[in-house]
């Protein structure tokens, strides 16, 4: 799916808002397991899917918002970035 205003890929996550937590360096688990393949699909993450939010994941997240106007840069995933 592409975002109609920009024509760029749109990523849709299935995690309900009430379950969302900010993801950052050192986090592990299901949310990271969902994030890494999405970043890989978009070409930002080149490593194995580990479920560990390490430096490669933080670097990929940091690169992602630079392409999309108005998203904060910082290596963590907040509600806006997600």
Secondary structure, DSSP 8 states (H G I E B T S, - for coil): -B-TTT--B-------GGG---B-TT-BSHHHHHHHHHHHHTTS--S---SB--HHHHHHHHHHHHHSTT---SSSB-TTT-
